[in-house]
Amino acid sequence: MRKPARHPNGPSRKSSRKSDKPQGKPRRELTKDGSRRPLSATARTTGKASARSGQGRNQPIETRAHLPADQVMIYGRHPVLAALNNPKRRMKSLSVTAETLAWLKDEHSTVLESLAQPPYVSKRESLEENLPPQDKHVHQGIVMIANRLEAPQLEDWMDTHAQDQMVVLMLDQITDTRNIGAIMRSALAFGASAIIATDRHAPEETGAMLRAASGAAEQMPLIRVVNLSRSIGVLQDYGFFVAGLDARGDGDIASLASQDRLAIVLGSEGSGLRHLTREKADRLIQIPMEDAAESLNVSNAAAVALYAVYAGRKQA
């Protein structure tokens, strides 16, 4: 009997039957220069990963486009380094460019050696694919997936961290993530102890927030409460003077430095402090400025108020 002829563009019957059998090691296509392409995330699970190449359990960032609700994408050298040095921040994966990996080895070898799993080396374009459009070019060659930090409870935190002299900030429905990140940065710079925000009207941790905070989010507790006006009462019970920052205020911002325990309440841009918040505050404080300037960005206002307290206490 004559053997079946092989079609020049397809497999023979014999080869097609053989291809139905389970395959061994996954095949990898060759690139133009003859090197093999990296295995896909699915293929990697069937083969033995190489720790030196950054494969294995440390999943590359391009396969983590849809994050679980309890995880956040952190990018930029300062935010990621601060996260890596925070024992409360649990890393899931770390992706870097070859250039950034060399920088880590040269300047932060101790941090690199302490990682439970090696970073995945990726191309810059791959890192940019899953970042927000406005942040595609600010990742600095390093992207980390980690669990969001757990927010402490107000009363529990006060019982363990209260000091004779301290400043906390309260955010009254401020929703812009970059403003919150910038406020965190100023709070850390000028010695604030914590930031308090509501559960419903304040965003969860985002990459943009942590990028704007430039590492401060790892050291500045973000306490979440159900009701801000009720929390003002809690702070007052702990001996805090609560000052609401408001354009209609009549108090002198310089006087805040004399308060040992101080809470500064910041309102959202546009609507400012809510009516009940203004009523609960011990005093409304205004930042003096030229008539030509209608208002300040809320993160700038926070920085000015914090500096007034910080400088006033230093001079006292």
C-alpha positions in Angstrom: 0.0 0.0 0.0 1.2 3.5 -0.8 2.1 5.8 2.1 0.0 9.0 2.4 1.7 11.9 0.8 2.7 14.8 3.1 1.2 18.2 2.2 3.9 20.8 1.9 2.1 23.2 4.1 0.6 20.9 6.7 1.3 17.9 8.9 0.8 14.3 7.8 -2.0 12.2 9.4 0.6 10.4 11.5 2.1 13.7 12.8 -1.3 15.2 13.6 -2.2 12.2 15.7 1.0 12.4 17.6 0.5 16.1 18.3 -2.6 15.3 20.3 -0.4 13.7 23.0 0.5 15.8 26.0 3.7 17.7 25.4 6.7 17.8 27.7 8.6 21.0 28.1 6.8 24.1 26.6 8.3 25.2 23.4 9.5 28.8 23.0 9.7 30.7 19.7 12.9 32.1 18.4 13.4 35.8 18.0 15.0 37.4 14.9 18.5 37.2 16.6 18.1 33.5 17.3 17.4 33.8 21.0 14.4 32.3 22.6 11.4 34.4 23.7 10.5 34.3 27.4 7.9 31.7 28.4 4.4 33.1 28.9 3.0 33.1 32.4 1.1 29.9 31.7 4.0 28.1 30.2 6.3 29.1 33.1 4.1 27.1 35.5 4.8 23.9 33.6 8.6 24.2 33.7 11.2 24.8 36.3 11.8 28.5 37.0 15.2 30.1 37.2 15.6 32.3 40.2 18.6 34.0 38.5 16.4 35.2 35.6 13.7 36.5 37.8 11.1 34.0 36.8 8.9 31.7 39.0 6.7 32.8 41.8 7.6 36.4 41.3 5.1 37.0 38.6 6.0 39.7 36.0 4.0 42.9 36.1 2.6 42.4 32.6 0.5 39.4 33.9 -0.9 41.4 36.8 -3.1 43.9 35.0 -6.2 43.2 37.1 -5.3 43.4 40.8 -7.3 42.0 43.7 -9.1 44.7 45.8 -6.5 44.4 48.6 -3.5 45.0 46.4 -1.9 48.1 45.0 0.6 48.9 42.3 3.5 51.0 43.5 5.9 52.6 41.1 8.9 55.1 41.3 12.2 54.6 43.1 11.3 56.5 46.3 7.9 54.9 46.9 9.1 51.4 46.1 12.2 51.6 48.3 10.1 53.0 51.2 7.6 50.1 50.7 10.4 47.5 50.7 11.7 48.9 54.0 8.3 48.9 55.6 7.8 45.5 57.4 4.0 46.1 57.3 3.9 46.2 53.5 3.8 42.7 52.1 5.3 42.5 48.6 3.7 40.2 46.0 6.1 40.9 43.1 8.7 43.3 41.9 9.5 44.2 38.3 12.5 46.2 37.2 14.4 47.2 34.1 17.9 46.0 33.7 19.2 49.6 34.4 17.2 49.8 37.6 18.4 46.4 38.7 22.0 47.6 38.3 21.1 50.7 40.4 19.7 48.5 43.2 22.8 46.3 43.2 25.1 49.3 43.4 23.2 51.5 45.9 20.7 49.2 47.7 22.3 45.8 47.7 21.1 45.1 51.3 17.5 45.7 50.3 17.9 43.5 47.2 19.5 40.7 49.2 16.7 40.7 51.7 14.0 40.0 49.2 12.4 36.6 49.5 12.1 36.4 45.7 14.3 38.1 43.1 12.9 40.9 40.9 11.6 40.1 37.5 13.6 41.9 34.8 11.3 43.5 32.3 11.4 45.9 29.4 10.4 49.5 30.1 7.5 49.2 27.6 6.1 46.2 29.5 6.1 48.2 32.7 4.3 51.1 31.1 1.4 49.0 29.7 -0.5 48.7 33.0 0.2 52.1 34.4 -2.2 55.1 34.3 -1.7 57.2 31.2 -0.4 60.2 33.2 2.1 58.0 34.9 3.5 55.9 32.1 6.8 57.8 32.1 7.4 58.3 35.8 7.9 54.7 37.0 11.7 55.0 36.9 12.0 51.4 35.8 10.6 49.8 39.0 7.0 48.6 39.7 5.9 46.7 42.8 2.7 44.8 43.6 1.9 44.7 47.3 -0.9 44.5 49.8 -2.6 47.7 50.8 -1.7 48.8 54.3 -4.3 48.1 57.0 -5.8 51.2 58.4 -5.6 51.5 62.2 -8.6 52.2 64.4 -8.7 55.8 65.8 -9.2 54.9 69.5 -6.7 52.0 69.4 -4.1 54.2 67.7 -4.6 57.1 70.2 -4.2 54.7 73.1 -0.8 53.6 71.9 0.6 56.6 70.2 -0.8 59.7 72.0 1.9 62.2 73.1 1.8 65.4 75.1 2.5 67.5 72.0 1.3 66.2 68.6 -0.5 67.3 65.4 -2.9 65.3 63.3 -4.7 66.2 60.1 -8.3 65.4 59.3 -9.5 65.3 55.7 -13.2 66.3 55.2 -14.1 64.5 51.9 -10.9 65.1 50.0 -11.0 62.6 47.1 -8.1 63.5 44.9 -5.4 60.9 45.3 -2.5 63.1 44.4 -3.6 65.8 46.8 -3.8 63.2 49.6 -0.3 61.9 48.6 1.1 65.4 48.7 -0.5 66.0 52.1 1.2 62.9 53.4 4.5 64.1 52.2 4.0 67.5 54.0 2.7 65.8 57.1 5.9 63.8 57.4 8.1 66.7 56.7 6.6 68.9 59.3 6.2 66.4 62.1 2.5 65.4 62.0 1.6 62.1 63.6 -1.3 60.8 61.5 -3.9 61.6 58.9 -7.6 60.8 59.5 -10.1 60.4 56.7 -13.5 58.9 56.2 -14.2 55.5 54.8 -16.8 56.5 52.2 -15.4 59.8 50.9 -11.7 59.1 50.7 -10.1 56.9 48.1 -8.2 53.7 48.8 -4.4 53.6 48.4 -3.5 54.0 44.7 -0.2 54.1 42.8 -0.8 57.8 42.1 -1.3 58.5 45.7 1.8 56.7 46.8 3.8 58.2 44.0 2.8 61.7 45.1 3.6 60.8 48.8 7.2 59.8 47.6 7.6 57.2 50.4 5.8 59.2 53.2 2.8 56.8 53.0 4.9 54.1 54.5 5.5 56.1 57.7 2.4 58.3 57.9 -0.7 56.3 59.3 -3.9 56.9 57.4 -6.6 56.3 59.9 -10.1 55.7 58.5 -13.3 56.6 60.4 -17.0 56.2 59.6 -18.0 59.7 60.8 -15.7 62.7 60.8 -17.7 64.9 63.1 -17.9 62.1 65.7 -14.2 61.6 65.4 -13.7 65.3 66.1 -15.5 64.7 69.3 -13.2 61.7 70.1 -10.1 63.8 69.6 -11.5 66.6 71.8 -12.1 64.0 74.5 -8.3 63.2 74.2 -7.6 66.9 74.8 -7.1 68.0 71.2 -7.8 71.5 70.0 -9.6 71.1 66.6 -8.9 73.9 64.1 -10.9 74.0 60.8 -9.0 75.6 57.9 -11.6 77.8 56.3 -11.6 81.0 54.2 -14.2 82.5 56.5 -12.2 81.8 59.6 -11.2 84.6 62.0 -8.4 82.8 63.9 -4.7 83.5 63.4 -2.8 80.6 61.9 0.2 81.5 64.0 -1.7 80.9 67.2 -1.9 77.2 66.4 1.6 76.6 67.6 0.6 77.2 71.2 -1.7 74.2 71.2 -0.1 71.0 72.5 -2.5 68.6 71.0 -3.7 69.9 67.7 -6.0 68.6 64.9 -6.2 70.6 61.7 -9.3 69.9 59.5 -9.0 70.4 55.7 -12.0 70.6 53.5 -12.4 69.5 49.9 -11.5 71.9 47.1 -14.5 73.9 46.0 -17.0 73.1 48.8 -14.5 73.4 51.7 -15.5 72.2 55.1 -19.0 70.9 55.6 -21.4 72.7 57.9 -21.3 70.1 60.7 -17.6 70.0 60.6 -17.4 73.8 61.0 -19.8 73.6 63.9 -17.8 70.9 65.7 -14.4 72.6 65.3 -13.1 74.6 68.2 -12.1 77.5 65.9 -12.0 78.3 62.2 -8.6 79.4 61.0 -7.8 81.4 57.9 -4.5 81.5 56.0 -3.7 85.2 55.2 -3.0 85.8 51.6 -3.1 88.6 49.0 -6.5 89.6 47.6 -5.4 88.7 44.1 -5.2 85.0 45.2 -8.6 83.5 45.7 -7.5 80.3 47.4 -4.7 77.7 47.7 -4.7 74.1 46.5 -5.7 71.9 49.5 -2.3 70.2 49.7 -0.5 73.6 49.6 -2.8 74.9 52.3 -2.0 71.8 54.4 1.8 72.5 54.0 1.4 76.2 55.0 -0.6 75.3 58.1 1.8 72.6 59.2 4.8 74.8 58.6 3.2 77.6 60.7 2.8 75.1 63.6 6.3 73.5 63.1 8.1 76.9 62.8 6.2 78.4 65.7 7.1 75.5 68.1 10.7 75.7 67.0 10.9 79.3 67.9 9.0 78.9 71.2 
